Amino acid sequence: MPDQRTPSNMVGTLNERAQHLLKVLVERHISDGQPVGSRTLSRDCGLELSPATIRNVMADLEDLGFVRSPHTSAGRVPTVRGYRVFVDSLLQIKKLNSLEIEQLQRAVDATQNTTELVQSVSTLLSGVTRLAGLVMLPRHNTQMLRHIEFLPLSRDRVLVILVLNEHEVHNRIIDVEREFSAADLQQASNLLNERFAGRDLLQIRNDLLNELQATRESMNVLMETALAMAGKVFENDEETEDYVLQGQTNLMNFAELADMEKLRQLFEAFSEKREILHLLDRCIDARGVQIFIGEESGYQALDECSIVTAPYTVEGRVLGVLGVIGPTRMAYERVIPIVDVTARLLSSALNSRS
């Protein structure tokens, strides 16, 4: 039965020599992208160890699932588990110096409008790391439903009037499958106002999805009609939550991502955005820098990639996340502080305007 402990805990089972050799192997592989052999480790590790001793340690690390041997080489490369141990327990973060921070500060221009600022920060991340930079567009302030009204326009179209927050009025036109009388629409409005007025739109949409998937036999006709119409009103709200991605062609410079099928899947994921947004959503509620390595993301298209993210805030409230996407052998010691500092600078820029 495989060991159920997390890699971070499992590093404690390795002696200092094994930890050191794993660290040297990961750093070497990140540097040149090639399998690392015993002779290379013997030369780079700074320890008086014979190649035979190193091979024994490598065999132990392979048995534990931290490294693997590609079929084409006698050397070894880190696994996702090996990278996770490296990032969590062995990595030495390189703090940015004052000159590097000043360069980032100059690039984050608080005088730009929000869209321009997000674009420039995404470009900045891509340019500085030589990877793909992404920035989630700020989520709108909480939108509370105050009132909803349905008015008939034609046989198959209905005007929806939404009053949000205090005095914010939105008009939408939805297509319906049958004709409704003014009285039918008024009843539907009354029901939805009774159930949802004063609640956040995002929560309303989630509740609607759950209720519409419930057994319809338990609903009366009015309830089903009202919920279905409300579903049409709110179904596209999630599409406003988007992100800006720059520098994705940088990923073509890495041999492990240059396979045409891998690139196709990766760029399709970038284009469809749904999976990336779901991944970013998982970072919204987390504090500080988050790192998904390879298959940890849960999406096959990202199996050869790592994503490093950090949240940005306004007045202490998280509005979104930013980060970079690159190969699993990215230079974590440099990428992590760049992402962290850039998130803080974007937060500062947005706070200065609030």
C-alpha positions in Angstrom: 0.0 0.0 0.0 1.4 3.4 -0.9 2.5 5.8 1.8 -0.4 8.2 2.6 1.7 10.9 4.1 2.1 14.2 2.3 5.5 14.8 0.6 6.2 17.6 3.1 5.9 15.1 6.0 7.8 12.5 4.1 10.9 14.7 3.8 11.4 14.0 7.5 12.1 10.3 6.6 15.1 11.4 4.5 18.5 11.9 6.1 20.4 15.1 5.4 22.5 13.5 2.7 19.4 12.3 0.8 17.7 15.7 1.1 20.8 17.5 -0.1 21.1 15.2 -3.1 17.4 15.6 -4.0 17.8 19.4 -3.8 20.9 19.4 -6.0 19.2 17.1 -8.5 16.1 19.3 -8.7 18.1 22.5 -9.1 20.2 20.9 -11.8 17.2 19.6 -13.7 15.5 23.1 -13.5 18.7 24.6 -14.9 19.2 22.4 -18.0 16.1 20.3 -18.3 18.1 17.1 -18.7 18.1 13.8 -16.6 20.7 14.1 -13.9 23.2 11.2 -13.6 25.3 10.1 -10.6 28.5 11.6 -12.0 26.9 15.0 -12.3 25.5 14.8 -8.8 28.9 13.7 -7.5 30.5 16.7 -9.1 27.8 19.2 -8.1 26.8 18.1 -4.6 30.0 19.3 -2.8 30.2 16.1 -0.8 32.9 13.4 -0.8 30.6 10.7 -2.1 31.3 7.9 -4.6 29.1 7.5 -7.6 28.1 4.1 -6.1 26.9 5.7 -2.9 25.0 8.3 -4.9 23.3 5.6 -7.0 22.1 3.9 -3.8 20.6 7.1 -2.5 19.0 7.8 -5.9 17.5 4.3 -5.8 16.0 5.0 -2.4 14.5 8.3 -3.6 13.1 6.5 -6.6 11.5 3.9 -4.4 9.9 6.7 -2.4 8.5 8.3 -5.6 10.6 11.5 -5.5 12.5 10.9 -8.7 12.1 8.7 -11.7 14.3 7.3 -14.5 13.2 8.2 -18.1 13.4 5.2 -20.4 15.9 7.0 -22.6 18.4 7.8 -20.0 20.3 6.4 -17.0 19.9 9.7 -15.2 16.9 10.8 -13.1 14.4 13.6 -13.1 12.1 14.9 -10.3 8.5 13.7 -10.0 5.7 16.0 -9.0 6.2 14.6 -5.4 9.9 15.4 -5.6 9.1 19.0 -6.8 6.6 19.4 -3.9 9.1 18.3 -1.3 11.7 20.7 -2.9 9.3 23.7 -2.9 7.9 23.1 0.6 11.0 22.0 2.4 14.2 22.5 0.5 13.8 25.6 -1.6 15.8 28.7 -0.7 13.8 31.8 -1.8 15.9 34.6 -3.3 14.5 37.9 -2.1 14.3 40.6 -4.7 16.8 43.4 -4.2 15.8 47.0 -4.0 16.6 47.7 -7.6 14.4 44.8 -8.8 11.6 46.0 -6.6 11.9 49.6 -7.9 11.7 48.3 -11.5 8.5 46.4 -10.7 7.1 49.5 -8.9 7.7 51.7 -12.0 5.9 49.1 -14.2 2.8 49.1 -12.0 1.2 52.4 -12.9 -1.6 53.4 -10.6 -2.8 56.2 -13.0 -3.9 53.6 -15.5 -7.5 52.5 -15.5 -8.2 49.0 -14.2 -8.2 47.2 -17.5 -5.0 48.9 -18.6 -3.4 48.1 -15.2 -4.4 44.4 -15.4 -3.0 44.2 -18.9 0.3 45.8 -18.0 0.8 43.7 -14.9 0.2 40.5 -16.9 2.7 41.7 -19.5 5.1 42.6 -16.6 4.9 39.1 -15.1 5.5 37.5 -18.5 8.4 39.7 -19.3 10.2 39.4 -16.0 9.8 35.6 -15.6 9.9 34.6 -19.3 6.8 32.5 -18.6 3.1 33.1 -19.1 1.7 35.9 -16.9 -1.9 36.0 -15.9 -4.0 38.4 -13.9 -7.6 37.8 -12.9 -9.8 40.8 -13.5 -11.0 42.3 -10.3 -14.3 40.8 -9.1 -17.1 43.3 -8.9 -18.0 44.7 -5.5 -20.7 42.6 -3.9 -23.9 43.0 -5.8 -27.1 42.7 -3.7 -30.4 42.1 -5.4 -33.0 44.7 -4.2 -35.8 44.1 -6.7 -36.6 42.1 -9.8 -39.4 42.8 -12.3 -40.5 41.0 -15.4 -42.4 42.8 -18.1 -43.8 41.2 -21.4 -42.3 42.5 -24.6 -43.6 40.0 -27.1 -44.7 36.4 -27.3 -41.2 35.0 -26.6 -39.3 37.9 -25.1 -39.4 39.4 -21.6 -37.8 42.6 -20.2 -36.1 42.1 -16.9 -35.5 45.1 -14.6 -32.9 44.5 -11.9 -32.3 46.9 -9.0 -29.0 46.2 -7.4 -27.3 47.6 -4.3 -28.9 50.9 -3.6 -29.9 52.6 -6.9 -28.2 50.6 -9.6 -30.7 49.6 -12.3 -30.0 47.1 -15.1 -32.3 46.1 -17.9 -32.0 42.7 -19.6 -34.0 41.0 -22.3 -34.5 37.2 -22.1 -36.0 34.7 -24.5 -38.7 32.5 -23.1 -40.2 29.3 -24.5 -43.9 30.3 -24.2 -46.0 33.4 -23.8 -46.6 34.8 -20.3 -49.3 37.2 -19.3 -48.5 40.3 -17.3 -50.2 38.6 -14.3 -47.9 35.5 -14.6 -44.8 37.6 -14.8 -45.9 39.7 -11.8 -46.4 36.5 -9.7 -43.0 35.3 -10.7 -41.5 38.6 -9.8 -43.2 38.5 -6.4 -42.0 35.0 -5.7 -38.3 35.8 -6.6 -38.3 39.1 -4.6 -39.7 37.2 -1.6 -37.0 34.5 -1.8 -33.9 36.4 -3.0 -34.2 40.2 -2.3 -31.2 41.4 -0.2 -29.0 38.5 -1.2 -25.7 38.5 -3.2 -26.1 37.7 -7.0 -23.3 35.1 -6.9 -25.0 33.2 -4.1 -28.4 33.5 -5.9 -26.9 32.0 -9.0 -25.4 29.1 -7.1 -28.7 28.4 -5.3 -30.6 28.6 -8.5 -28.4 26.0 -10.1 -28.9 23.7 -7.1 -32.7 24.1 -7.1 -33.1 23.7 -10.8 -31.2 20.4 -10.6 -33.5 19.2 -7.8 -36.5 17.0 -8.4 -38.9 19.1 -10.4 -41.9 17.0 -9.1 -41.5 18.8 -5.8 -42.1 22.2 -7.5 -45.4 23.8 -8.5 -45.7 25.4 -11.9 -45.2 28.9 -10.7 -42.1 28.0 -8.7 -40.5 26.1 -11.7 -41.3 29.0 -14.0 -39.9 31.6 -11.7 -36.7 29.7 -11.1 -36.2 28.9 -14.8 -36.6 32.6 -15.7 -34.3 33.7 -13.0 -31.8 31.1 -14.2 -31.8 32.8 -17.6 -31.3 36.2 -16.0 -28.2 35.1 -13.9 -26.7 32.4 -16.1 -24.1 34.7 -17.8 -22.9 36.5 -14.7 -20.0 34.2 -14.3 -18.6 35.1 -17.7 -17.7 38.6 -16.4 -15.1 36.9 -14.2 -12.2 36.7 -16.5 -8.4 37.0 -16.7 -5.7 38.5 -18.9 -3.0 36.1 -20.1 0.2 37.3 -21.7 3.4 35.5 -22.9 1.9 32.1 -23.5 4.3 31.7 -26.5 7.2 31.7 -24.0 6.1 28.2 -23.0 7.1 27.0 -26.5 10.7 27.5 -25.6 10.6 24.6 -23.2 11.2 21.1 -24.7 8.8 19.3 -22.4 6.0 21.6 -23.6 6.9 21.8 -27.2 5.1 18.6 -28.2 2.3 19.7 -30.6 -0.5 17.7 -28.8 0.5 19.1 -25.4 0.6 22.6 -26.8 -2.8 22.2 -28.4 -4.4 21.0 -25.1 -2.6 23.8 -23.2 -3.7 26.6 -25.6 -7.2 25.2 -25.7 -7.4 25.5 -21.9 -6.1 29.1 -22.2 -8.7 29.8 -24.8 -11.7 28.2 -23.1 -10.6 29.8 -19.8 -13.1 27.8 -17.7 -10.6 25.4 -16.2 -8.1 28.1 -15.5 -10.7 30.2 -13.8 -11.8 27.3 -11.7 -8.2 26.9 -10.6 -7.8 30.6 -9.8 -11.1 30.4 -7.8 -9.4 27.8 -5.6 -6.7 30.4 -4.8 -9.2 33.3 -4.0 -9.8 32.1 -0.4 -6.2 31.1 0.3 -3.6 33.3 1.9 -0.3 34.1 0.4 1.4 32.4 -2.5 -0.2 29.2 -3.8 1.6 26.7 -6.0 0.1 23.9 -8.1 2.6 21.5 -9.5 1.8 19.3 -12.5 -1.2 17.0 -11.9 -2.0 18.8 -8.6 -4.1 21.2 -10.7 -6.5 18.4 -11.5 -6.5 19.4 -15.2 -4.8 17.1 -17.7 -3.8 20.0 -20.0 -1.7 21.4 -17.1 0.0 18.1 -16.2 3.4 19.4 -17.4 3.0 22.8 -15.9 3.2 24.6 -12.6 1.1 27.6 -11.6 2.3 30.1 -8.9 -0.3 32.6 -7.7 -0.9 35.2 -5.1 -4.1 37.2 -4.2 -4.4 41.0 -4.6 -6.7 43.0 -2.3 -8.4 46.3 -1.9 -9.1 47.4 1.7 -8.3 43.9 2.9 -10.8 42.2 0.6 -9.5 39.8 -2.1 -10.5 41.0 -5.5 -8.6 38.4 -7.6 -5.3 36.6 -8.1 -2.3 36.9 -10.3 0.5 34.6 -11.2 2.5 32.8 -13.8 2.2 29.5 -15.7 5.4 27.6 -16.7 6.9 24.2 -16.8 7.2 22.2 -13.6 11.0 22.9 -13.8 10.5 26.7 -13.4 12.9 28.7 -11.3 10.7 28.7 -8.2 13.2 30.5 -6.0 12.9 33.6 -8.3 9.3 33.2 -9.6 7.7 33.0 -6.1 9.0 36.4 -4.8 8.2 38.1 -8.1 4.6 36.9 -7.9 4.3 37.8 -4.3 5.8 41.3 -4.7 3.8 42.1 -7.8 0.5 41.1 -6.1 1.4 43.5 -3.3 2.2 46.3 -5.8 -1.1 45.7 -7.6 -3.0 45.8 -4.3 -1.2 49.1 -3.5 -2.1 50.6 -6.9 -5.7 49.7 -6.5 -5.9 50.9 -2.9 -4.5 54.3 -3.8 -7.6 54.9 -5.9 -10.2 53.6 -3.5 
